[in-house]
Amino acid sequence: MAKEIRHENAEAVVEAVSKTEQFFEKNGKIISIICAAAVVVCAAVFCWYKFVNQPKVDEALGQMAYAEENFRAGNYELALNGDGNTLGFVQILDEYGTKAGKAVNFYAGVCELQLGNWESAISYLEAYKGNDAILAARAKACIGDAYVGLENYKKALGYYEQAAATIDNIFAAGYLLKAGVVAEKLGENAKALGFYETIKDQYPQSVEGYDIDKYIGRIANK
């Protein structure tokens, strides 16, 4: 019985090998073409990445360094538009997109905000799609600041709330305080009080927390 099973297994293996050989004999040319094409595509992708994309990334990062230096120095106009020799964030986006990193939109938006160009600031900041939670929250808050500049306090409040909900650290206290001030301006005192009490309860060690009783008392006296 065991011999019969072994014999049947051997026949099955031989049959499988035979079918495999027949398949390759019949389709060998097509398989060779597909394999060759795959090699060519892989080589093309590698060459594009190595000799086209990566040099562009390096160029973008080099220009980004100058723009960031001007940004840190508070030279927002220069950081945004460059000086003719080095590029600003606007030109970096035009020439390289986000090859220097997604934060380029964030930086451009903050520059426009500092220069009082509210609509442009909102456009750049909304285009920021980075995964950094701190920058994402800051971008939301800056959009709120831009809407305050446009005197659209309702939209500003919404973005401050989003900013505070994006991150749970002392930065959230600043966003909550802005939300509270705007809520007061809209006459939504109960909502403002909620923001202030959240600061007092959850972020008492923040800069805003040290002074929050003043804001709470102001609403209580209204």
ChimeraX commands (.cxc) that place a marker at each C-alpha (Angstrom):
marker #1 position 0.00,0.00,0.00 radius 0.5
marker #1 position 2.80,2.39,0.97 radius 0.5
marker #1 position 4.61,1.59,-2.28 radius 0.5
marker #1 position 1.49,2.38,-4.27 radius 0.5
marker #1 position 1.10,5.78,-2.52 radius 0.5
marker #1 position 4.76,6.63,-3.15 radius 0.5
marker #1 position 4.35,5.60,-6.78 radius 0.5
marker #1 position 1.24,7.78,-7.17 radius 0.5
marker #1 position 3.04,10.72,-5.54 radius 0.5
marker #1 position 6.00,10.28,-7.88 radius 0.5
marker #1 position 3.69,10.21,-10.88 radius 0.5
marker #1 position 1.96,13.37,-9.65 radius 0.5
marker #1 position 5.31,15.14,-9.31 radius 0.5
marker #1 position 6.41,14.03,-12.78 radius 0.5
marker #1 position 3.10,15.20,-14.24 radius 0.5
marker #1 position 3.38,18.57,-12.49 radius 0.5
marker #1 position 6.94,19.06,-13.73 radius 0.5
marker #1 position 5.88,18.10,-17.23 radius 0.5
marker #1 position 3.01,20.60,-17.20 radius 0.5
marker #1 position 5.36,23.31,-15.91 radius 0.5
marker #1 position 7.85,22.59,-18.69 radius 0.5
marker #1 position 5.06,22.69,-21.27 radius 0.5
marker #1 position 3.83,26.01,-19.88 radius 0.5
marker #1 position 7.29,27.59,-20.12 radius 0.5
marker #1 position 7.84,26.12,-23.59 radius 0.5
marker #1 position 4.57,27.65,-24.73 radius 0.5
marker #1 position 4.85,31.00,-22.92 radius 0.5
marker #1 position 8.58,31.36,-22.45 radius 0.5
marker #1 position 8.92,34.19,-24.95 radius 0.5
marker #1 position 6.13,36.23,-23.37 radius 0.5
marker #1 position 7.53,35.62,-19.88 radius 0.5
marker #1 position 11.00,36.72,-21.03 radius 0.5
marker #1 position 9.55,39.92,-22.51 radius 0.5
marker #1 position 7.63,40.67,-19.31 radius 0.5
marker #1 position 10.72,40.09,-17.16 radius 0.5
marker #1 position 12.85,42.26,-19.44 radius 0.5
marker #1 position 10.22,45.00,-19.34 radius 0.5
marker #1 position 10.11,44.84,-15.54 radius 0.5
marker #1 position 13.91,45.20,-15.39 radius 0.5
marker #1 position 13.79,48.19,-17.74 radius 0.5
marker #1 position 11.03,49.87,-15.68 radius 0.5
marker #1 position 12.92,49.31,-12.42 radius 0.5
marker #1 position 16.10,50.68,-13.96 radius 0.5
marker #1 position 14.23,53.72,-15.30 radius 0.5
marker #1 position 12.66,54.41,-11.89 radius 0.5
marker #1 position 16.03,54.09,-10.19 radius 0.5
marker #1 position 17.70,56.42,-12.70 radius 0.5
marker #1 position 14.88,58.98,-12.35 radius 0.5
marker #1 position 15.12,58.91,-8.57 radius 0.5
marker #1 position 18.94,58.99,-8.49 radius 0.5
marker #1 position 19.69,61.48,-11.26 radius 0.5
marker #1 position 16.52,63.59,-11.56 radius 0.5
marker #1 position 14.46,63.56,-8.38 radius 0.5
marker #1 position 17.20,63.44,-5.73 radius 0.5
marker #1 position 19.22,66.35,-7.20 radius 0.5
marker #1 position 16.00,68.40,-7.27 radius 0.5
marker #1 position 15.36,67.52,-3.63 radius 0.5
marker #1 position 18.91,68.56,-2.73 radius 0.5
marker #1 position 18.49,71.87,-4.59 radius 0.5
marker #1 position 15.18,72.52,-2.87 radius 0.5
marker #1 position 16.62,71.79,0.56 radius 0.5
marker #1 position 19.55,74.12,-0.12 radius 0.5
marker #1 position 17.22,76.98,-1.05 radius 0.5
marker #1 position 14.95,76.15,1.87 radius 0.5
marker #1 position 17.83,76.64,4.30 radius 0.5
marker #1 position 18.28,80.27,3.21 radius 0.5
marker #1 position 14.55,80.96,3.40 radius 0.5
marker #1 position 14.30,79.41,6.87 radius 0.5
marker #1 position 17.24,81.48,8.07 radius 0.5
marker #1 position 15.47,84.67,6.99 radius 0.5
marker #1 position 12.26,83.41,8.58 radius 0.5
marker #1 position 13.95,82.84,11.94 radius 0.5
marker #1 position 15.47,86.32,11.74 radius 0.5
marker #1 position 12.00,87.82,11.26 radius 0.5
marker #1 position 12.71,88.92,7.67 radius 0.5
marker #1 position 9.35,87.69,6.42 radius 0.5
marker #1 position 9.32,89.54,3.10 radius 0.5
marker #1 position 12.77,88.19,2.25 radius 0.5
marker #1 position 11.87,84.69,3.47 radius 0.5
marker #1 position 8.73,84.72,1.35 radius 0.5
marker #1 position 9.97,86.25,-1.91 radius 0.5
marker #1 position 13.77,85.89,-1.84 radius 0.5
marker #1 position 16.29,88.52,-2.89 radius 0.5
marker #1 position 17.09,87.59,-6.49 radius 0.5
marker #1 position 20.06,85.46,-5.47 radius 0.5
marker #1 position 18.32,83.04,-3.12 radius 0.5
marker #1 position 14.75,81.86,-3.42 radius 0.5
marker #1 position 11.92,82.55,-1.03 radius 0.5
marker #1 position 9.19,80.11,-0.07 radius 0.5
marker #1 position 6.98,81.23,-2.97 radius 0.5
marker #1 position 9.66,80.47,-5.59 radius 0.5
marker #1 position 10.59,77.21,-3.85 radius 0.5
marker #1 position 6.98,76.07,-4.14 radius 0.5
marker #1 position 6.81,77.20,-7.78 radius 0.5
marker #1 position 10.03,75.44,-8.80 radius 0.5
marker #1 position 10.14,72.40,-6.53 radius 0.5
marker #1 position 6.67,71.93,-5.07 radius 0.5
marker #1 position 7.05,70.27,-1.68 radius 0.5
marker #1 position 10.32,68.47,-2.46 radius 0.5
marker #1 position 11.92,70.44,0.40 radius 0.5
marker #1 position 9.19,69.21,2.74 radius 0.5
marker #1 position 5.53,69.88,3.32 radius 0.5
marker #1 position 6.39,72.61,5.83 radius 0.5
marker #1 position 7.19,75.04,3.01 radius 0.5
marker #1 position 3.47,75.82,2.74 radius 0.5
marker #1 position 3.34,76.42,6.48 radius 0.5
marker #1 position 6.28,78.83,6.38 radius 0.5
marker #1 position 4.85,80.69,3.40 radius 0.5
marker #1 position 1.51,81.02,5.19 radius 0.5
marker #1 position 3.07,82.39,8.37 radius 0.5
marker #1 position 5.08,84.91,6.34 radius 0.5
marker #1 position 1.92,86.12,4.59 radius 0.5
marker #1 position 0.19,86.32,7.98 radius 0.5
marker #1 position 3.00,88.43,9.44 radius 0.5
marker #1 position 2.82,90.71,6.39 radius 0.5
marker #1 position -0.94,91.16,6.81 radius 0.5
marker #1 position -1.88,89.31,3.62 radius 0.5
marker #1 position -4.76,87.41,5.18 radius 0.5
marker #1 position -6.21,85.63,2.15 radius 0.5
marker #1 position -2.82,84.44,0.91 radius 0.5
marker #1 position -1.95,83.28,4.41 radius 0.5
marker #1 position -5.10,81.17,4.57 radius 0.5
marker #1 position -4.43,79.67,1.14 radius 0.5
marker #1 position -0.90,78.54,2.03 radius 0.5
marker #1 position -1.79,77.34,5.52 radius 0.5
marker #1 position -4.71,75.27,4.25 radius 0.5
marker #1 position -2.32,73.67,1.74 radius 0.5
marker #1 position -0.11,72.42,4.57 radius 0.5
marker #1 position -0.75,68.66,4.90 radius 0.5
marker #1 position 2.12,67.60,7.12 radius 0.5
marker #1 position 1.91,64.95,9.84 radius 0.5
marker #1 position 3.63,67.02,12.53 radius 0.5
marker #1 position 0.90,67.57,15.16 radius 0.5
marker #1 position 2.52,70.73,16.54 radius 0.5
marker #1 position 2.76,72.38,13.12 radius 0.5
marker #1 position -0.72,71.15,12.16 radius 0.5
marker #1 position -2.20,72.79,15.27 radius 0.5
marker #1 position -0.17,75.94,14.70 radius 0.5
marker #1 position -1.37,76.11,11.09 radius 0.5
marker #1 position -5.00,75.94,12.27 radius 0.5
marker #1 position -4.39,78.68,14.83 radius 0.5
marker #1 position -2.68,80.87,12.23 radius 0.5
marker #1 position -5.67,80.46,9.92 radius 0.5
marker #1 position -7.75,81.63,12.87 radius 0.5
marker #1 position -5.47,84.67,13.21 radius 0.5
marker #1 position -5.94,85.43,9.52 radius 0.5
marker #1 position -9.72,85.30,9.89 radius 0.5
marker #1 position -9.45,87.68,12.85 radius 0.5
marker #1 position -7.55,90.00,10.50 radius 0.5
marker #1 position -10.47,89.69,8.08 radius 0.5
marker #1 position -12.86,90.31,11.02 radius 0.5
marker #1 position -14.56,86.99,10.36 radius 0.5
marker #1 position -14.65,86.04,14.02 radius 0.5
marker #1 position -16.98,83.07,13.64 radius 0.5
marker #1 position -14.57,81.27,11.31 radius 0.5
marker #1 position -11.64,82.32,13.49 radius 0.5
marker #1 position -13.29,80.69,16.51 radius 0.5
marker #1 position -13.78,77.44,14.61 radius 0.5
marker #1 position -10.10,77.25,13.66 radius 0.5
marker #1 position -8.93,78.04,17.19 radius 0.5
marker #1 position -11.10,75.20,18.46 radius 0.5
marker #1 position -9.63,72.87,15.84 radius 0.5
marker #1 position -6.11,73.92,16.83 radius 0.5
marker #1 position -6.77,73.21,20.51 radius 0.5
marker #1 position -8.28,69.82,19.65 radius 0.5
marker #1 position -5.31,68.84,17.46 radius 0.5
marker #1 position -2.74,68.77,20.23 radius 0.5
marker #1 position -2.81,68.23,23.99 radius 0.5
marker #1 position 0.04,70.24,25.48 radius 0.5
marker #1 position 0.74,73.75,26.73 radius 0.5
marker #1 position 0.35,75.12,23.20 radius 0.5
marker #1 position -3.33,74.18,23.41 radius 0.5
marker #1 position -3.72,76.70,26.23 radius 0.5
marker #1 position -2.78,79.53,23.89 radius 0.5
marker #1 position -5.29,78.39,21.30 radius 0.5
marker #1 position -8.01,78.06,23.93 radius 0.5
marker #1 position -7.30,81.58,25.18 radius 0.5
marker #1 position -7.64,82.97,21.65 radius 0.5
marker #1 position -10.86,81.00,21.24 radius 0.5
marker #1 position -12.18,82.47,24.48 radius 0.5
marker #1 position -11.36,86.06,23.50 radius 0.5
marker #1 position -13.04,85.64,20.12 radius 0.5
marker #1 position -16.05,83.94,21.71 radius 0.5
marker #1 position -16.44,86.94,24.02 radius 0.5
marker #1 position -16.28,89.23,21.01 radius 0.5
marker #1 position -19.12,87.22,19.46 radius 0.5
marker #1 position -21.12,87.54,22.68 radius 0.5
marker #1 position -20.79,83.82,23.46 radius 0.5
marker #1 position -19.71,84.32,27.06 radius 0.5
marker #1 position -20.68,80.86,28.31 radius 0.5
marker #1 position -18.55,79.29,25.60 radius 0.5
marker #1 position -15.67,81.62,26.41 radius 0.5
marker #1 position -15.92,80.69,30.08 radius 0.5
marker #1 position -15.68,77.01,29.12 radius 0.5
marker #1 position -12.42,77.66,27.25 radius 0.5
marker #1 position -10.97,79.60,30.18 radius 0.5
marker #1 position -11.95,76.95,32.71 radius 0.5
marker #1 position -10.36,74.26,30.55 radius 0.5
marker #1 position -7.12,76.22,30.67 radius 0.5
marker #1 position -7.40,76.54,34.45 radius 0.5
marker #1 position -8.15,72.85,34.95 radius 0.5
marker #1 position -5.92,71.19,32.34 radius 0.5
marker #1 position -3.06,73.64,31.74 radius 0.5
marker #1 position -2.53,75.50,35.04 radius 0.5
marker #1 position 1.26,75.57,34.55 radius 0.5
marker #1 position 1.06,77.25,31.15 radius 0.5
marker #1 position 1.73,80.97,30.69 radius 0.5
marker #1 position -1.97,81.44,29.99 radius 0.5
marker #1 position -2.87,79.43,33.09 radius 0.5
marker #1 position -1.09,81.83,35.45 radius 0.5
marker #1 position -3.28,84.70,34.33 radius 0.5
marker #1 position -6.52,82.90,33.51 radius 0.5
marker #1 position -8.43,83.98,36.64 radius 0.5
marker #1 position -8.49,87.49,35.21 radius 0.5
marker #1 position -10.42,86.28,32.17 radius 0.5
marker #1 position -12.77,84.14,34.24 radius 0.5
marker #1 position -13.46,87.06,36.57 radius 0.5
marker #1 position -14.12,89.36,33.64 radius 0.5
marker #1 position -16.95,87.14,32.43 radius 0.5
marker #1 position -18.33,86.75,35.95 radius 0.5
marker #1 position -18.59,90.54,36.26 radius 0.5
marker #1 position -20.52,90.95,33.00 radius 0.5
marker link #1:1,2 radius 0.2
marker link #1:2,3 radius 0.2
marker link #1:3,4 radius 0.2
marker link #1:4,5 radius 0.2
marker link #1:5,6 radius 0.2
marker link #1:6,7 radius 0.2
marker link #1:7,8 radius 0.2
marker link #1:8,9 radius 0.2
marker link #1:9,10 radius 0.2
marker link #1:10,11 radius 0.2
marker link #1:11,12 radius 0.2
marker link #1:12,13 radius 0.2
marker link #1:13,14 radius 0.2
marker link #1:14,15 radius 0.2
marker link #1:15,16 radius 0.2
marker link #1:16,17 radius 0.2
marker link #1:17,18 radius 0.2
marker link #1:18,19 radius 0.2
marker link #1:19,20 radius 0.2
marker link #1:20,21 radius 0.2
marker link #1:21,22 radius 0.2
marker link #1:22,23 radius 0.2
marker link #1:23,24 radius 0.2
marker link #1:24,25 radius 0.2
marker link #1:25,26 radius 0.2
marker link #1:26,27 radius 0.2
marker link #1:27,28 radius 0.2
marker link #1:28,29 radius 0.2
marker link #1:29,30 radius 0.2
marker link #1:30,31 radius 0.2
marker link #1:31,32 radius 0.2
marker link #1:32,33 radius 0.2
marker link #1:33,34 radius 0.2
marker link #1:34,35 radius 0.2
marker link #1:35,36 radius 0.2
marker link #1:36,37 radius 0.2
marker link #1:37,38 radius 0.2
marker link #1:38,39 radius 0.2
marker link #1:39,40 radius 0.2
marker link #1:40,41 radius 0.2
marker link #1:41,42 radius 0.2
marker link #1:42,43 radius 0.2
marker link #1:43,44 radius 0.2
marker link #1:44,45 radius 0.2
marker link #1:45,46 radius 0.2
marker link #1:46,47 radius 0.2
marker link #1:47,48 radius 0.2
marker link #1:48,49 radius 0.2
marker link #1:49,50 radius 0.2
marker link #1:50,51 radius 0.2
marker link #1:51,52 radius 0.2
marker link #1:52,53 radius 0.2
marker link #1:53,54 radius 0.2
marker link #1:54,55 radius 0.2
marker link #1:55,56 radius 0.2
marker link #1:56,57 radius 0.2
marker link #1:57,58 radius 0.2
marker link #1:58,59 radius 0.2
marker link #1:59,60 radius 0.2
marker link #1:60,61 radius 0.2
marker link #1:61,62 radius 0.2
marker link #1:62,63 radius 0.2
marker link #1:63,64 radius 0.2
marker link #1:64,65 radius 0.2
marker link #1:65,66 radius 0.2
marker link #1:66,67 radius 0.2
marker link #1:67,68 radius 0.2
marker link #1:68,69 radius 0.2
marker link #1:69,70 radius 0.2
marker link #1:70,71 radius 0.2
marker link #1:71,72 radius 0.2
marker link #1:72,73 radius 0.2
marker link #1:73,74 radius 0.2
marker link #1:74,75 radius 0.2
marker link #1:75,76 radius 0.2
marker link #1:76,77 radius 0.2
marker link #1:77,78 radius 0.2
marker link #1:78,79 radius 0.2
marker link #1:79,80 radius 0.2
marker link #1:80,81 radius 0.2
marker link #1:81,82 radius 0.2
marker link #1:82,83 radius 0.2
marker link #1:83,84 radius 0.2
marker link #1:84,85 radius 0.2
marker link #1:85,86 radius 0.2
marker link #1:86,87 radius 0.2
marker link #1:87,88 radius 0.2
marker link #1:88,89 radius 0.2
marker link #1:89,90 radius 0.2
marker link #1:90,91 radius 0.2
marker link #1:91,92 radius 0.2
marker link #1:92,93 radius 0.2
marker link #1:93,94 radius 0.2
marker link #1:94,95 radius 0.2
marker link #1:95,96 radius 0.2
marker link #1:96,97 radius 0.2
marker link #1:97,98 radius 0.2
marker link #1:98,99 radius 0.2
marker link #1:99,100 radius 0.2
marker link #1:100,101 radius 0.2
marker link #1:101,102 radius 0.2
marker link #1:102,103 radius 0.2
marker link #1:103,104 radius 0.2
marker link #1:104,105 radius 0.2
marker link #1:105,106 radius 0.2
marker link #1:106,107 radius 0.2
marker link #1:107,108 radius 0.2
marker link #1:108,109 radius 0.2
marker link #1:109,110 radius 0.2
marker link #1:110,111 radius 0.2
marker link #1:111,112 radius 0.2
marker link #1:112,113 radius 0.2
marker link #1:113,114 radius 0.2
marker link #1:114,115 radius 0.2
marker link #1:115,116 radius 0.2
marker link #1:116,117 radius 0.2
marker link #1:117,118 radius 0.2
marker link #1:118,119 radius 0.2
marker link #1:119,120 radius 0.2
marker link #1:120,121 radius 0.2
marker link #1:121,122 radius 0.2
marker link #1:122,123 radius 0.2
marker link #1:123,124 radius 0.2
marker link #1:124,125 radius 0.2
marker link #1:125,126 radius 0.2
marker link #1:126,127 radius 0.2
marker link #1:127,128 radius 0.2
marker link #1:128,129 radius 0.2
marker link #1:129,130 radius 0.2
marker link #1:130,131 radius 0.2
marker link #1:131,132 radius 0.2
marker link #1:132,133 radius 0.2
marker link #1:133,134 radius 0.2
marker link #1:134,135 radius 0.2
marker link #1:135,136 radius 0.2
marker link #1:136,137 radius 0.2
marker link #1:137,138 radius 0.2
marker link #1:138,139 radius 0.2
marker link #1:139,140 radius 0.2
marker link #1:140,141 radius 0.2
marker link #1:141,142 radius 0.2
marker link #1:142,143 radius 0.2
marker link #1:143,144 radius 0.2
marker link #1:144,145 radius 0.2
marker link #1:145,146 radius 0.2
marker link #1:146,147 radius 0.2
marker link #1:147,148 radius 0.2
marker link #1:148,149 radius 0.2
marker link #1:149,150 radius 0.2
marker link #1:150,151 radius 0.2
marker link #1:151,152 radius 0.2
marker link #1:152,153 radius 0.2
marker link #1:153,154 radius 0.2
marker link #1:154,155 radius 0.2
marker link #1:155,156 radius 0.2
marker link #1:156,157 radius 0.2
marker link #1:157,158 radius 0.2
marker link #1:158,159 radius 0.2
marker link #1:159,160 radius 0.2
marker link #1:160,161 radius 0.2
marker link #1:161,162 radius 0.2
marker link #1:162,163 radius 0.2
marker link #1:163,164 radius 0.2
marker link #1:164,165 radius 0.2
marker link #1:165,166 radius 0.2
marker link #1:166,167 radius 0.2
marker link #1:167,168 radius 0.2
marker link #1:168,169 radius 0.2
marker link #1:169,170 radius 0.2
marker link #1:170,171 radius 0.2
marker link #1:171,172 radius 0.2
marker link #1:172,173 radius 0.2
marker link #1:173,174 radius 0.2
marker link #1:174,175 radius 0.2
marker link #1:175,176 radius 0.2
marker link #1:176,177 radius 0.2
marker link #1:177,178 radius 0.2
marker link #1:178,179 radius 0.2
marker link #1:179,180 radius 0.2
marker link #1:180,181 radius 0.2
marker link #1:181,182 radius 0.2
marker link #1:182,183 radius 0.2
marker link #1:183,184 radius 0.2
marker link #1:184,185 radius 0.2
marker link #1:185,186 radius 0.2
marker link #1:186,187 radius 0.2
marker link #1:187,188 radius 0.2
marker link #1:188,189 radius 0.2
marker link #1:189,190 radius 0.2
marker link #1:190,191 radius 0.2
marker link #1:191,192 radius 0.2
marker link #1:192,193 radius 0.2
marker link #1:193,194 radius 0.2
marker link #1:194,195 radius 0.2
marker link #1:195,196 radius 0.2
marker link #1:196,197 radius 0.2
marker link #1:197,198 radius 0.2
marker link #1:198,199 radius 0.2
marker link #1:199,200 radius 0.2
marker link #1:200,201 radius 0.2
marker link #1:201,202 radius 0.2
marker link #1:202,203 radius 0.2
marker link #1:203,204 radius 0.2
marker link #1:204,205 radius 0.2
marker link #1:205,206 radius 0.2
marker link #1:206,207 radius 0.2
marker link #1:207,208 radius 0.2
marker link #1:208,209 radius 0.2
marker link #1:209,210 radius 0.2
marker link #1:210,211 radius 0.2
marker link #1:211,212 radius 0.2
marker link #1:212,213 radius 0.2
marker link #1:213,214 radius 0.2
marker link #1:214,215 radius 0.2
marker link #1:215,216 radius 0.2
marker link #1:216,217 radius 0.2
marker link #1:217,218 radius 0.2
marker link #1:218,219 radius 0.2
marker link #1:219,220 radius 0.2
marker link #1:220,221 radius 0.2
marker link #1:221,222 radius 0.2
view
